[in-house]
Amino acid sequence: MTKDQLVREIAAGTGQTQAATDLFLRKMREVLTKALATGERVEIQQFGSFSVVETKARVGNNPRTRESITIPAGRKVKFTVSKVLKDELFGAK
C-alpha cells in the first residue's frame, strides 16, 4: 500500500479530507522522528512500539567480491508489533 492509498483509505473511513489526513500523517512522522532522534520509545496502543537500538560492529561479506568487510557500529529503528495486532494478523495462540 502506498502513502496515497493509505491517505485515501483513512480519509474515507474517518470522513476527513485527504488534505487533512495527509497533514496528520506528515505531522505524525515528524513527531515520531523527533522522539526517536532523542532516544525516546514511542508506543501506539494496539499497534506496536518504535525504538532506536545500537548495533555492534561486525564482519560481513561483500556479495560481489566475496571479500570480508567490516560493517561499522550504528543505530537503527526497531518496530515491535503489539500482541493485539499480532493476534489479529496471525490468530491468537
DRENTORKOL-3810 file (N, C-alpha, C; in nm, 4 decimals):
REM DRENTORKOL-3810
@n.u->0.0846; n.v->-0.1168; n.w->0.0000; ca.u->0.0000; ca.v->0.0000; ca.w->0.0000; c.u->0.0896; c.v->0.1237; c.w->0.0000
@n.u->0.0581; n.v->0.2166; n.w->-0.0859; ca.u->0.1342; ca.v->0.3409; ca.w->-0.0938; c.u->0.0770; c.v->0.4438; c.w->0.0038
@n.u->0.1504; n.v->0.5535; n.w->0.0236; ca.u->0.1027; ca.v->0.6590; ca.w->0.1119; c.u->-0.0280; c.v->0.7168; c.w->0.0598
@n.u->-0.0384; n.v->0.7375; n.w->-0.0716; ca.u->-0.1618; ca.v->0.7926; ca.w->-0.1286; c.u->-0.2810; c.v->0.7005; c.w->-0.1033
@n.u->-0.2599; n.v->0.5706; n.w->-0.1164; ca.u->-0.3678; ca.v->0.4755; ca.w->-0.0889; c.u->-0.4063; c.v->0.4797; c.w->0.0588
@n.u->-0.3068; n.v->0.4887; n.w->0.1454; ca.u->-0.3311; ca.v->0.4972; ca.w->0.2887; c.u->-0.4111; c.v->0.6226; c.w->0.3214
@n.u->-0.3740; n.v->0.7350; n.w->0.2636; ca.u->-0.4451; ca.v->0.8614; ca.w->0.2864; c.u->-0.5903; c.v->0.8481; c.w->0.2414
@n.u->-0.6123; n.v->0.7907; n.w->0.1233; ca.u->-0.7495; ca.v->0.7745; ca.w->0.0724; c.u->-0.8332; c.v->0.6855; c.w->0.1644
@n.u->-0.7768; n.v->0.5745; n.w->0.2093; ca.u->-0.8492; ca.v->0.4806; ca.w->0.2972; c.u->-0.8847; c.v->0.5460; c.w->0.4305
@n.u->-0.7889; n.v->0.6136; n.w->0.4908; ca.u->-0.8141; ca.v->0.6780; ca.w->0.6202; c.u->-0.9156; c.v->0.7911; c.w->0.6047
@n.u->-0.9003; n.v->0.8721; n.w->0.5013; ca.u->-0.9935; ca.v->0.9830; ca.w->0.4780; c.u->-1.1352; c.v->0.9308; c.w->0.4576
@n.u->-1.1498; n.v->0.8255; n.w->0.3801; ca.u->-1.2829; ca.v->0.7684; ca.w->0.3553; c.u->-1.3421; c.v->0.7104; c.w->0.4835
@n.u->-1.2595; n.v->0.6496; n.w->0.5657; ca.u->-1.3082; ca.v->0.5868; ca.w->0.6879; c.u->-1.3384; c.v->0.6839; c.w->0.8000
@n.u->-1.2796; n.v->0.8027; n.w->0.7954; ca.u->-1.2993; ca.v->0.8992; ca.w->0.9037; c.u->-1.3858; c.v->1.0182; c.w->0.8639
@n.u->-1.4111; n.v->1.0333; n.w->0.7352; ca.u->-1.4883; ca.v->1.1480; ca.w->0.6891; c.u->-1.4063; c.v->1.2752; c.w->0.6784
@n.u->-1.2753; n.v->1.2653; n.w->0.6992; ca.u->-1.1861; ca.v->1.3809; ca.w->0.6853; c.u->-1.1474; c.v->1.3977; c.w->0.5383
@n.u->-1.0969; n.v->1.5154; n.w->0.5057; ca.u->-1.0487; ca.v->1.5362; ca.w->0.3703; c.u->-0.9144; c.v->1.4660; c.w->0.3533
@n.u->-0.8777; n.v->1.4393; n.w->0.2291; ca.u->-0.7473; ca.v->1.3779; ca.w->0.2031; c.u->-0.6353; c.v->1.4730; c.w->0.2433
@n.u->-0.6565; n.v->1.6030; n.w->0.2257; ca.u->-0.5543; ca.v->1.7018; ca.w->0.2644; c.u->-0.5318; c.v->1.6995; c.w->0.4156
@n.u->-0.6396; n.v->1.6931; n.w->0.4929; ca.u->-0.6274; ca.v->1.6894; ca.w->0.6389; c.u->-0.5611; c.v->1.5595; c.w->0.6836
@n.u->-0.5962; n.v->1.4506; n.w->0.6195; ca.u->-0.5371; ca.v->1.3209; ca.w->0.6536; c.u->-0.3888; c.v->1.3194; c.w->0.6193
@n.u->-0.3527; n.v->1.3749; n.w->0.5043; ca.u->-0.2120; ca.v->1.3819; ca.w->0.4647; c.u->-0.1329; c.v->1.4674; c.w->0.5638
@n.u->-0.1898; n.v->1.5802; n.w->0.6060; ca.u->-0.1242; ca.v->1.6658; ca.w->0.7036; c.u->-0.1035; c.v->1.5910; c.w->0.8352
@n.u->-0.2052; n.v->1.5173; n.w->0.8799; ca.u->-0.1930; ca.v->1.4394; ca.w->1.0026; c.u->-0.0793; c.v->1.3388; c.w->0.9916
@n.u->-0.0714; n.v->1.2657; n.w->0.8816; ca.u->0.0341; ca.v->1.1656; ca.w->0.8653; c.u->0.1727; c.v->1.2301; c.w->0.8619
@n.u->0.1844; n.v->1.3455; n.w->0.7953; ca.u->0.3138; ca.v->1.4145; ca.w->0.7916; c.u->0.3550; c.v->1.4606; c.w->0.9310
@n.u->0.2601; n.v->1.5145; n.w->1.0078; ca.u->0.2904; ca.v->1.5596; ca.w->1.1439; c.u->0.3231; c.v->1.4411; c.w->1.2346
@n.u->0.2534; n.v->1.3307; n.w->1.2166; ca.u->0.2814; ca.v->1.2113; ca.w->1.2962; c.u->0.4240; c.v->1.1634; c.w->1.2707
@n.u->0.4651; n.v->1.1616; n.w->1.1439; ca.u->0.6018; ca.v->1.1215; ca.w->1.1083; c.u->0.7027; c.v->1.2176; c.w->1.1704
@n.u->0.6721; n.v->1.3473; n.w->1.1686; ca.u->0.7607; ca.v->1.4484; ca.w->1.2255; c.u->0.7779; c.v->1.4281; c.w->1.3765
@n.u->0.6681; n.v->1.4033; n.w->1.4459; ca.u->0.6729; ca.v->1.3825; ca.w->1.5907; c.u->0.7486; c.v->1.2533; c.w->1.6232
@n.u->0.7209; n.v->1.1460; n.w->1.5495; ca.u->0.7922; ca.v->1.0197; ca.w->1.5700; c.u->0.9419; c.v->1.0378; c.w->1.5484
@n.u->0.9781; n.v->1.1079; n.w->1.4429; ca.u->1.1189; ca.v->1.1296; ca.w->1.4107; c.u->1.1897; c.v->1.2063; c.w->1.5229
@n.u->1.1270; n.v->1.3128; n.w->1.5713; ca.u->1.1871; ca.v->1.3910; ca.w->1.6802; c.u->1.2038; c.v->1.3073; c.w->1.8065
@n.u->1.1016; n.v->1.2296; n.w->1.8404; ca.u->1.1081; ca.v->1.1465; ca.w->1.9606; c.u->1.2181; c.v->1.0419; c.w->1.9484
@n.u->1.2243; n.v->0.9737; n.w->1.8361; ca.u->1.3258; ca.v->0.8697; ca.w->1.8173; c.u->1.4662; c.v->0.9293; c.w->1.8138
@n.u->1.4805; n.v->1.0480; n.w->1.7563; ca.u->1.6114; ca.v->1.1134; ca.w->1.7496; c.u->1.6660; c.v->1.1458; c.w->1.8882
@n.u->1.5762; n.v->1.1666; n.w->1.9836; ca.u->1.6206; ca.v->1.1955; ca.w->2.1198; c.u->1.6285; c.v->1.0697; c.w->2.2063
@n.u->1.6063; n.v->0.9543; n.w->2.1445; ca.u->1.6187; ca.v->0.8284; ca.w->2.2166; c.u->1.4924; c.v->0.7818; c.w->2.2860
@n.u->1.3819; n.v->0.8524; n.w->2.2639; ca.u->1.2549; ca.v->0.8117; ca.w->2.3255; c.u->1.1972; c.v->0.6895; c.w->2.2550
@n.u->1.1237; n.v->0.6108; n.w->2.3310; ca.u->1.0486; ca.v->0.4980; ca.w->2.2762; c.u->0.9075; c.v->0.5481; c.w->2.2503
@n.u->0.8502; n.v->0.5144; n.w->2.1348; ca.u->0.7158; ca.v->0.5594; ca.w->2.1003; c.u->0.6252; c.v->0.4365; c.w->2.0931
@n.u->0.5210; n.v->0.4368; n.w->2.1753; ca.u->0.4284; ca.v->0.3242; ca.w->2.1784; c.u->0.2906; c.v->0.3698; c.w->2.1331
@n.u->0.2342; n.v->0.2961; n.w->2.0377; ca.u->0.0991; ca.v->0.3209; ca.w->1.9911; c.u->0.0164; c.v->0.2001; c.w->2.0337
@n.u->-0.0726; n.v->0.2206; n.w->2.1289; ca.u->-0.1520; ca.v->0.1112; ca.w->2.1848; c.u->-0.2195; c.v->0.0304; c.w->2.0744
@n.u->-0.2205; n.v->-0.0990; n.w->2.0870; ca.u->-0.2821; ca.v->-0.1953; ca.w->1.9973; c.u->-0.2210; c.v->-0.1939; c.w->1.8571
@n.u->-0.1061; n.v->-0.1296; n.w->1.8402; ca.u->-0.0350; ca.v->-0.1298; ca.w->1.7117; c.u->0.1064; c.v->-0.1801; c.w->1.7298
@n.u->0.1856; n.v->-0.1086; n.w->1.8105; ca.u->0.3228; ca.v->-0.1503; ca.w->1.8340; c.u->0.4057; c.v->-0.0363; c.w->1.8886
@n.u->0.5359; n.v->-0.0615; n.w->1.8986; ca.u->0.6249; ca.v->0.0412; ca.w->1.9513; c.u->0.7492; c.v->0.0554; c.w->1.8637
@n.u->0.8002; n.v->0.1768; n.w->1.8606; ca.u->0.9205; ca.v->0.2106; ca.w->1.7860; c.u->1.0287; c.v->0.2487; c.w->1.8856
@n.u->1.1506; n.v->0.2039; n.w->1.8606; ca.u->1.2635; ca.v->0.2428; ca.w->1.9447; c.u->1.3896; c.v->0.2429; c.w->1.8598
@n.u->1.4918; n.v->0.3107; n.w->1.9097; ca.u->1.6208; ca.v->0.3125; ca.w->1.8418; c.u->1.7134; c.v->0.2179; c.w->1.9166
@n.u->1.7798; n.v->0.1292; n.w->1.8436; ca.u->1.8731; ca.v->0.0355; ca.w->1.9054; c.u->2.0118; c.v->0.0544; c.w->1.8441
@n.u->2.1120; n.v->0.0301; n.w->1.9259; ca.u->2.2506; ca.v->0.0379; ca.w->1.8813; c.u->2.2902; c.v->-0.0966; c.w->1.8214
@n.u->2.3616; n.v->-0.0938; n.w->1.7093; ca.u->2.4132; ca.v->-0.2166; ca.w->1.6513; c.u->2.5635; c.v->-0.2209; c.w->1.6721
@n.u->2.6168; n.v->-0.3400; n.w->1.6923; ca.u->2.7604; ca.v->-0.3569; ca.w->1.7117; c.u->2.8292; c.v->-0.3673; c.w->1.5767
@n.u->2.9568; n.v->-0.3334; n.w->1.5744; ca.u->3.0369; ca.v->-0.3528; ca.w->1.4530; c.u->3.0486; c.v->-0.5041; c.w->1.4305
@n.u->3.0488; n.v->-0.5435; n.w->1.3053; ca.u->3.0583; ca.v->-0.6861; ca.w->1.2752; c.u->3.1263; c.v->-0.7071; c.w->1.1409
@n.u->3.1641; n.v->-0.8295; n.w->1.1141; ca.u->3.2278; ca.v->-0.8643; ca.w->0.9873; c.u->3.1209; c.v->-0.9214; c.w->0.8952
@n.u->3.1185; n.v->-0.8717; n.w->0.7732; ca.u->3.0255; ca.v->-0.9215; ca.w->0.6716; c.u->3.1010; c.v->-0.9549; c.w->0.5452
@n.u->3.0284; n.v->-0.9966; n.w->0.4443; ca.u->3.0901; ca.v->-1.0302; ca.w->0.3166; c.u->3.0312; c.v->-0.9451; c.w->0.2058
@n.u->3.1167; n.v->-0.8938; n.w->0.1185; ca.u->3.0723; ca.v->-0.8232; ca.w->0.0004; c.u->3.0196; c.v->-0.9298; c.w->-0.0960
@n.u->2.8926; n.v->-0.9260; n.w->-0.1347; ca.u->2.8377; ca.v->-1.0317; ca.w->-0.2186; c.u->2.8987; c.v->-1.0374; c.w->-0.3593
@n.u->2.9501; n.v->-0.9268; n.w->-0.4084; ca.u->3.0098; ca.v->-0.9273; ca.w->-0.5425; c.u->3.1498; c.v->-0.9873; c.w->-0.5436
@n.u->3.2308; n.v->-0.9420; n.w->-0.4474; ca.u->3.3711; ca.v->-0.9847; ca.w->-0.4479; c.u->3.3972; c.v->-1.0976; c.w->-0.3484
@n.u->3.3035; n.v->-1.1222; n.w->-0.2617; ca.u->3.3152; ca.v->-1.2227; ca.w->-0.1554; c.u->3.4268; c.v->-1.1909; c.w->-0.0566
@n.u->3.4691; n.v->-1.0662; n.w->-0.0553; ca.u->3.5695; ca.v->-1.0225; ca.w->0.0414; c.u->3.5031; c.v->-0.9949; c.w->0.1754
@n.u->3.5778; n.v->-1.0165; n.w->0.2827; ca.u->3.5282; ca.v->-0.9804; ca.w->0.4151; c.u->3.5401; c.v->-0.8296; c.w->0.4319
@n.u->3.4363; n.v->-0.7709; n.w->0.4879; ca.u->3.4375; ca.v->-0.6271; ca.w->0.5138; c.u->3.3906; c.v->-0.6049; c.w->0.6578
@n.u->3.4306; n.v->-0.4930; n.w->0.7146; ca.u->3.3854; ca.v->-0.4574; ca.w->0.8483; c.u->3.2663; c.v->-0.3640; c.w->0.8352
@n.u->3.1566; n.v->-0.4031; n.w->0.8964; ca.u->3.0370; ca.v->-0.3206; ca.w->0.8988; c.u->3.0417; c.v->-0.2433; c.w->1.0302
@n.u->3.0446; n.v->-0.1101; n.w->1.0230; ca.u->3.0615; ca.v->-0.0311; ca.w->1.1458; c.u->2.9388; c.v->-0.0367; c.w->1.2371
@n.u->2.9610; n.v->-0.0040; n.w->1.3627; ca.u->2.8505; ca.v->0.0070; ca.w->1.4586; c.u->2.7597; c.v->0.1199; c.w->1.4129
@n.u->2.6351; n.v->0.1123; n.w->1.4513; ca.u->2.5411; ca.v->0.2160; ca.w->1.4106; c.u->2.4152; c.v->0.2117; c.w->1.4939
@n.u->2.3131; n.v->0.2756; n.w->1.4420; ca.u->2.1830; ca.v->0.2800; ca.w->1.5082; c.u->2.0775; c.v->0.2453; c.w->1.4053
@n.u->1.9684; n.v->0.1832; n.w->1.4505; ca.u->1.8576; ca.v->0.1554; ca.w->1.3608; c.u->1.7271; c.v->0.1647; c.w->1.4376
@n.u->1.6192; n.v->0.1843; n.w->1.3640; ca.u->1.4869; ca.v->0.1903; ca.w->1.4245; c.u->1.4314; c.v->0.0486; c.w->1.4292
@n.u->1.3803; n.v->0.0131; n.w->1.5461; ca.u->1.3223; ca.v->-0.1192; ca.w->1.5665; c.u->1.1725; c.v->-0.1017; c.w->1.5907
@n.u->1.0921; n.v->-0.1837; n.w->1.5233; ca.u->0.9474; ca.v->-0.1834; ca.w->1.5456; c.u->0.9093; c.v->-0.3164; c.w->1.6082
@n.u->0.8363; n.v->-0.3095; n.w->1.7177; ca.u->0.7863; ca.v->-0.4297; ca.w->1.7838; c.u->0.6345; c.v->-0.4271; c.w->1.7762
@n.u->0.5780; n.v->-0.5274; n.w->1.7128; ca.u->0.4327; ca.v->-0.5337; ca.w->1.6951; c.u->0.3653; c.v->-0.5669; c.w->1.8286
@n.u->0.2478; n.v->-0.5068; n.w->1.8512; ca.u->0.1752; ca.v->-0.5321; ca.w->1.9760; c.u->0.1113; c.v->-0.6702; c.w->1.9725
@n.u->0.0794; n.v->-0.7228; n.w->2.0889; ca.u->0.0142; ca.v->-0.8529; ca.w->2.0984; c.u->-0.1223; c.v->-0.8489; c.w->2.0300
@n.u->-0.1956; n.v->-0.7391; n.w->2.0462; ca.u->-0.3279; ca.v->-0.7260; ca.w->1.9858; c.u->-0.3191; c.v->-0.7355; c.w->1.8339
@n.u->-0.2278; n.v->-0.6602; n.w->1.7733; ca.u->-0.2125; ca.v->-0.6631; ca.w->1.6275; c.u->-0.1630; c.v->-0.7991; c.w->1.5808
@n.u->-0.0693; n.v->-0.8564; n.w->1.6537; ca.u->-0.0177; ca.v->-0.9887; ca.w->1.6182; c.u->-0.1307; c.v->-1.0920; c.w->1.6179
@n.u->-0.2162; n.v->-1.0876; n.w->1.7199; ca.u->-0.3293; ca.v->-1.1802; ca.w->1.7269; c.u->-0.4277; c.v->-1.1580; c.w->1.6125
@n.u->-0.4523; n.v->-1.0310; n.w->1.5759; ca.u->-0.5426; ca.v->-1.0022; ca.w->1.4653; c.u->-0.4875; c.v->-1.0522; c.w->1.3330
@n.u->-0.3565; n.v->-1.0418; n.w->1.3152; ca.u->-0.2939; ca.v->-1.0848; ca.w->1.1901; c.u->-0.2764; c.v->-1.2359; c.w->1.1791
@n.u->-0.2336; n.v->-1.2963; n.w->1.2895; ca.u->-0.1941; ca.v->-1.4366; ca.w->1.2827; c.u->-0.2780; c.v->-1.5275; c.w->1.3703
@n.u->-0.3785; n.v->-1.4748; n.w->1.4374; ca.u->-0.4624; ca.v->-1.5545; ca.w->1.5253; c.u->-0.3989; c.v->-1.5734; c.w->1.6607
@n.u->-0.4841; n.v->-1.5787; n.w->1.7604; ca.u->-0.4354; ca.v->-1.5991; ca.w->1.8979; c.u->-0.3824; c.v->-1.7405; c.w->1.9134
@n.u->-0.2750; n.v->-1.7541; n.w->1.9897; ca.u->-0.2157; ca.v->-1.8869; ca.w->2.0105; c.u->-0.2195; c.v->-1.9216; c.w->2.1555
END
